[in-house]
């Protein structure tokens, strides 16, 4: 049974001049979720963005959800499909979802079934 693989390179950018690199997050059928905790001291009047690249096969009924502090901030599904030879860049404004202090980023795969 071939597994569909989604690799997310997540980079947290602060006003595009300073950033945190959160590393690669890989979700598969056998490992469908990953959580990362990080600390942040928010600066007033900054725009905080989550930028990432995703690879992999997303077919009907499958999706990958990205949560920040329990809030769904992005969904990867078959409407924004990526294949192993294709890469998709995305940037999301997460200013309203960040907290001062501890933050939790969760990437969760739903129905990641291989054939």
C-alpha positions in Angstrom: 0.0 0.0 0.0 1.6 3.2 -1.1 1.4 6.1 1.3 0.7 9.6 0.3 3.3 11.9 1.8 3.0 15.5 2.6 6.1 17.4 3.6 5.6 20.9 4.9 8.6 23.2 5.3 7.2 25.7 7.8 8.8 29.1 8.3 7.4 31.7 10.6 8.3 35.1 9.3 8.0 38.3 11.3 7.4 41.3 9.0 9.6 39.6 6.4 12.8 40.9 8.0 13.1 38.5 10.9 11.9 34.9 11.3 11.8 31.7 13.1 12.5 28.5 11.2 10.3 25.7 12.6 11.8 22.9 10.4 10.2 20.2 8.3 6.9 18.6 9.3 6.0 15.4 7.7 2.5 13.8 7.9 1.6 10.4 6.5 -1.1 7.8 6.9 0.9 6.2 9.8 1.9 9.6 11.4 -1.0 11.9 10.7 -0.3 14.7 13.2 2.6 16.8 14.5 2.6 19.6 17.1 5.3 22.2 17.7 5.3 24.6 20.6 7.2 27.9 20.4 7.5 31.1 22.4 6.8 34.6 20.9 7.0 38.1 22.2 4.7 40.0 19.8 5.7 43.4 18.7 3.0 46.0 18.3 2.2 47.0 14.7 4.0 44.0 13.2 2.4 41.7 10.7 3.2 38.0 11.5 3.0 35.5 8.6 3.3 31.7 8.4 5.0 30.8 5.1 5.5 27.2 4.0 5.9 24.9 1.0 3.9 21.7 0.7 4.6 18.6 -1.5 2.6 15.4 -1.9 -0.5 13.9 -3.3 -3.8 15.2 -2.0 -6.8 13.4 -3.4 -10.6 13.7 -2.8 -11.5 13.2 0.8 -7.9 13.8 2.0 -6.7 17.0 3.6 -4.1 18.5 5.9 -5.2 21.1 8.4 -2.9 23.7 10.0 -3.9 25.0 13.4 -2.4 27.8 15.5 -3.4 27.9 19.1 -6.5 25.8 18.3 -7.6 28.0 15.4 -7.7 26.5 11.9 -5.6 28.8 9.7 -5.2 26.8 6.5 -6.4 23.6 4.8 -4.6 21.8 2.1 -7.0 19.6 0.1 -7.6 18.4 -3.5 -8.6 21.9 -4.5 -5.0 23.1 -4.0 -3.4 19.8 -4.9 0.3 19.2 -4.9 2.1 16.2 -6.4 5.6 14.9 -5.8 6.9 16.9 -8.8 4.9 20.0 -7.8 5.5 22.3 -4.9 3.1 24.9 -3.6 4.1 28.0 -1.7 1.7 29.6 0.7 1.8 32.5 3.1 -0.9 33.2 5.7 -1.4 36.3 7.9 -1.4 34.8 11.5 -1.2 38.1 13.4 -4.6 37.7 15.1 -3.9 34.0 16.1 -0.5 34.5 17.8 -0.2 35.0 21.5 2.5 36.6 23.7 4.4 33.7 25.2 3.7 30.1 24.3 2.1 29.2 21.0 1.1 25.8 19.6 1.3 25.0 15.9 -0.4 21.7 14.9 -0.4 20.0 11.4 -3.0 17.3 11.1 -3.6 14.9 8.2 -7.2 13.7 7.6 -8.0 10.5 5.6 -4.4 10.1 4.3 -4.9 6.8 2.7 -2.5 5.2 0.2 -3.4 2.8 -2.6 
